[in-house]
Amino acid sequence: MSDPDLAALRAVFQSVEDPFLLARLGDADVLAAVRVRGHGVDVVVRIPAGEHPAVDELRLRLTQAASAAGLPVAVDVVAEAMDAAESEALGARLQGLGRRAGGRGDKSSGASRVLAIASGKGGVGKSTVTVNLAVALAKAGHTVGLLDADVYGFSVPRMLGVTRAPVVLGPTILPPVAHGVRCVSMGFFVDENQAVAWRGPMLHKALEQFITEVYWGDPEFLLIDMPPGTGDVALSVAQHLPSSELYIVTTPQPAARRVALRAGVLARQVHLPIRGVIENMSWFTTPDGGRYELFGQGGGEALAEELGVDQLAQIPFDPAVRQGGDEGRPAATVDRESTVAKAFDDLARRVVALGPARIYRRELTIT
Ligand code: ADP
């Protein structure tokens, strides 16, 4: 076998997108060297901290790119840790590439659909639905970010199985990825016990940072786990992401009027459109096929009617959902053929099919 053409390979590799940085190696300027090793090549990349979380995917992409360019070769990735100054410079470069969350009131910025998932009260499974919908969208091939803004309890990282903290690169926050979903929780940055005391200007500032400084990579969908009820967080989300769409999670209990009232207040307060209702814990099926409506029935449909939108899904009650949430393996990914996984896949399809909301809001004024 002849020696690989290292200069040509290097040129090919520069245009491969790094699955962790969401930038081409050349644009991020992290390709340190390409050198011969055995019958293949080592590709040396500089990375911000610790190990590269998607090194296998990067190796695959490099291998495919080399083959596609007519330079087939066995590729290995060698990740080298950056020092602080390099990290800072990388953060600034990524910031310059400008791939943040969409909307932001600035019409020229990205076109992410922002799905704000809300509920009238806690405990209805809002975080569970948010995480599983995010994972189902990612499974369907979409790029997805998830912002955990539920300041009353940051459950998203645990449910999604995020074990790494975000990497802070000077002005840029690089979120960890789990099950194909890029996730930032305000809980990463605050003591759980302090969080509820976090109101008004502090929350607003923190959210602004998450939206403008987190390198989301222009996801097609950015989901936001909203705190239940109305309030400061909702206003901040609406101000920073004015094209957000609201989705309301509820249980089958016949409390539609009250929930509708709250959802309506929320929507009016923030001038965001409600796009649909998701009913959770709709029924429980026993192994022998018996079906029990543990929490009553009709709540989702009634709420949807009150709000003048569609009920987009009924998610069954399934102990595997709770277990998956506790273990960081969302039910939507564990058993793809399960009723629950299919329900989330269907929900994802319906959300995609809805398309972006037509913006009807007037200019938001916060005084
Ligand atoms: P919320 O965000 O509305 O407060 P969570 O998503 O934290 O609610 O859910 C509350 C509890 O109910 C969690 O323990 C979760 O695992 C469980 N849960 C949610 N949805 C389901 C479901 N469809 N089947 C079984 N358990 C569920």
Boltz pocket constraint, residues with backbone or C-beta under 6 A from the ligand:
constraints:
  - pocket:
      binder: B
      contacts: [[A, 119], [A, 121], [A, 122], [A, 123], [A, 124], [A, 125], [A, 126], [A, 127], [A, 128], [A, 129], [A, 155], [A, 280], [A, 281], [A, 315], [A, 316], [A, 317], [A, 318], [A, 319], [A, 320], [A, 321], [A, 322], [A, 323], [A, 325], [A, 326]]
      max_distance: 6.0
